[in-house]
Amino acid sequence: MTYRSRRDSVPVERVLRGTGQRSLRSIQGGPVLVTVEFTVAPERQASFLEAMDQLRGSRLRTGATRWELYRDGEQANRFVEIFSVPSWEEHLRQHHEGRLTGTDREIEEAALAFSDPPPRADHLLPP
């Protein structure tokens, strides 16, 4: 399956607060493939990987149907989280409609905090 990006890459915290760009709010259909790019200093990577293992469980509990984490082969400090959800509405429920427990929110915030600069998210949709 081929996915097309809206290429409205936004800081993750803007999506979490519901202040993503206009095109993000109007997305319909699915599935949605979400990529989140992290830049993590070498001395923090072991702890980051532990945090991401916890985030994996949270993503799957809150609606993701698939989750993976990759390290860039050329830039060892660059990681890309990839997860898919059945629809944009389902993805928004992961953040805005009470699906995240307090623990899930803490897990997500802890994982995001490892990235410097802050992580960026892209949302990819079928053509």
QUIJOFEN-V113149 format. One record per residue. N is the residue number from 1. RES is the residue in one letter. PHI is phi in degrees with one decimal (999 if undefined). OMEGA is omega in degrees with one decimal (999 if undefined). NEAR is the number of other ideal C-beta (glycine too) atoms within 8 Angstrom. Layout:
BEGIN
((N,RES,PHI,OMEGA,NEAR) (N,RES,PHI,OMEGA,NEAR))
END
This chain:
BEGIN
((1,M,999,179.1,3) (2,T,-98.3,178.4,5) (3,Y,-115.5,178.8,9) (4,R,-115.8,179.6,8) (5,S,-92.2,170.5,8) (6,R,-76.3,178.5,11) (7,R,54.1,173.6,5) (8,D,-96.0,-179.6,10) (9,S,-64.3,-177.3,6) (10,V,-132.9,174.5,11) (11,P,-58.9,-177.2,9) (12,V,-54.7,-176.4,12) (13,E,-62.1,177.1,8) (14,R,-69.9,177.1,9) (15,V,-67.6,-179.4,13) (16,L,-62.1,179.9,8) (17,R,-85.0,-179.4,6) (18,G,80.3,-177.9,7) (19,T,-113.9,176.6,5) (20,G,-64.2,-178.1,9) (21,Q,-64.9,-174.4,7) (22,R,-51.3,-177.6,5) (23,S,-65.2,177.6,8) (24,L,-67.3,-178.8,12) (25,R,-72.6,-175.3,7) (26,S,-102.5,-179.0,6) (27,I,-65.0,175.5,11) (28,Q,-130.8,176.8,4) (29,G,90.4,-178.7,7) (30,G,173.9,-1.2,10) (31,P,-68.5,177.7,10) (32,V,-114.0,174.5,15) (33,L,-102.9,-178.5,11) (34,V,-105.9,173.1,14) (35,T,-117.5,178.1,10) (36,V,-127.6,-177.3,11) (37,E,-98.9,-179.8,11) (38,F,-117.2,170.0,13) (39,T,-118.6,-171.8,10) (40,V,-126.5,179.1,12) (41,A,-61.0,-177.4,7) (42,P,-52.7,-177.1,7) (43,E,-70.7,-179.6,4) (44,R,-106.8,-171.4,9) (45,Q,-68.3,179.3,10) (46,A,-62.2,178.4,6) (47,S,-66.7,177.4,8) (48,F,-59.9,-178.8,13) (49,L,-63.2,175.3,9) (50,E,-64.2,178.6,8) (51,A,-63.7,-179.6,12) (52,M,-69.4,175.7,12) (53,D,-63.1,176.1,8) (54,Q,-67.6,179.7,11) (55,L,-64.0,177.0,12) (56,R,-54.3,179.6,10) (57,G,-59.8,179.6,9) (58,S,-64.9,-179.9,12) (59,R,-59.0,-178.2,12) (60,L,-68.6,178.0,9) (61,R,-65.9,-173.7,6) (62,T,-98.5,171.9,11) (63,G,129.6,178.0,11) (64,A,-67.9,178.6,11) (65,T,-102.3,180.0,8) (66,R,-153.9,179.5,7) (67,W,-148.6,177.2,10) (68,E,-147.9,175.7,7) (69,L,-130.9,179.9,11) (70,Y,-125.7,172.4,7) (71,R,-108.4,177.9,7) (72,D,-66.3,-179.4,10) (73,G,-70.8,-178.5,3) (74,E,-106.6,179.2,3) (75,Q,-120.0,-172.0,5) (76,A,-63.6,179.4,6) (77,N,-95.0,-178.6,10) (78,R,-104.4,178.3,10) (79,F,-123.9,177.0,14) (80,V,-128.9,173.4,11) (81,E,-89.6,178.9,13) (82,I,-130.2,173.0,13) (83,F,-145.3,-179.5,11) (84,S,-123.2,176.1,11) (85,V,-132.0,-174.4,14) (86,P,-62.4,-177.7,9) (87,S,-156.0,176.2,10) (88,W,-63.9,178.0,12) (89,E,-58.9,178.3,6) (90,E,-63.4,178.4,12) (91,H,-63.3,178.5,13) (92,L,-62.8,177.5,9) (93,R,-62.1,177.8,11) (94,Q,-62.1,-174.6,12) (95,H,-112.0,-164.0,11) (96,H,-115.2,-172.5,5) (97,E,-118.2,172.3,6) (98,G,76.1,-179.4,3) (99,R,-74.1,178.0,9) (100,L,-76.4,171.7,11) (101,T,-79.3,174.9,5) (102,G,-58.1,178.1,6) (103,T,-65.5,178.1,6) (104,D,-59.5,-179.9,12) (105,R,-63.3,178.2,9) (106,E,-63.1,178.1,8) (107,I,-61.2,-179.4,13) (108,E,-63.9,-180.0,12) (109,E,-62.6,179.1,8) (110,A,-63.7,179.8,10) (111,A,-65.3,-179.1,12) (112,L,-64.0,-176.6,12) (113,A,-67.7,-179.4,6) (114,F,-73.8,-174.3,12) (115,S,-86.5,174.3,10) (116,D,-138.3,9.4,7) (117,P,-72.0,-179.9,4) (118,P,-55.6,-179.9,9) (119,P,-64.0,178.1,11) (120,R,-123.8,-178.1,10) (121,A,-113.0,170.1,13) (122,D,-123.7,-178.9,12) (123,H,-122.1,-174.8,14) (124,L,-111.9,-175.7,11) (125,L,-127.4,174.3,15) (126,P,-64.1,178.7,9) (127,P,-64.7,999,5))
END
